[in-house]
Amino acid sequence: MRILVTGGTGFVGSHVVVALIEAGHEPVIVDNLSNSKLSVIDGIESITGFRPPFFHLDVGDQLALRDAIGEGVDGVVHLAAWKAVGESVAKPLRYYGNNVGATVRMLEVLSEVGVRNLVFSSSATVYGEPQELPLREDMATGRATNPYGWTKIMMEQVMADLAFSDPSWSMTFLRYFNPVGAHESGRIGEAPHGEPTNLMPYVSQVAAEIRPSLPVFGTDYPTRDGTPIRDYVHVMDVAEGHARAIGALSGEIGTHIYNLGTGRGTTVLELVSEFESTNQVSVPWQGHARRPGDVAETWAAVERAERDLDWRAKRDLSDMCRDAWHWQRSGLAASRSDQH
Ligand code: UFG
């Protein structure tokens, strides 16, 4: 199938493009390059031997998007969005405009040209503060703790309403837990600008001696070692979940929701120690105050994706740490010159 991938040069998007090619699909990338580089496409080509068509555009630009769709596409994987939690608190209107506004404009174009298959990059953040663990897809979405989280809840709502209004739509929401790592080739990965906000890239930069030590935000949570628990999942497993969803669900009308996680929780300090032992490096850390908006623990119920998509995460925490480090050492990830 010919699949439009919005945000296809981003961290998760680039891995999704690789997984789609490996599953025999033909991706078309659109991205405004606001948080990624064109050279990502060289990495995709070197891994797969295929150079996907690329359109430099904003998904909210309806004229440009119609051009990119051209002769037509069989489905869309929609990942284009901003994702920095702290920035969303400081600039909420930019987040609502860029994430929700642009998505509405994109959906108008898809409705007009007759594309009715969509896989959406959602997030476990839509569950809010967990009332019960593991988090299941049939649980109510909660109160987001920041504007970024609200944009994910709102985008899901817009899409669910659209699918309800027109039953020819097939909508799939993939709620990612904590995607980390990189393609095992070391050719694509996460390249944060400046100081990383997420844990794994920060750990990698400390191991590479780009930063002196890891700030651990909160050591007094009610968990086994006092640090928060997350469900870290290898980004290639997440990417393969999209290929499965596209394969299994196109034509299955209605709204479908799946968690993409491993079902296992890991504390911050467990991840640090796995990174050190897998890669034989040292990651000094320092305890800091809790980060506002963080929850103590989240992990996924994974049965639904196993049952309907025949998808389960195959890679373990050691694979995630090994591939993150391989990517860090490739020279393509963030370097000293990226520091603010
Ligand atoms: N952490 C640190 N030090 C750091 C960075 C992170 O201690 O320098 C801790 C955080 O406090 C948290 C854990 O590492 O306990 C994971 O933090 P991340 O920022 O890597 O991930 P989050 O769980 O906060 O957020 C991720 C995605 C969001 C998404 C959310 C949904 O980044 O986009 O999961 O649960 F909304």
Boltz pocket constraint, residues with backbone or C-beta under 6 A from the ligand:
constraints:
  - pocket:
      binder: B
      contacts: [[A, 83], [A, 123], [A, 124], [A, 125], [A, 149], [A, 176], [A, 177], [A, 178], [A, 196], [A, 197], [A, 198], [A, 199], [A, 200], [A, 202], [A, 214], [A, 215], [A, 216], [A, 217], [A, 218], [A, 227], [A, 228], [A, 229], [A, 230], [A, 268], [A, 291], [A, 294], [A, 295], [A, 298]]
      max_distance: 6.0
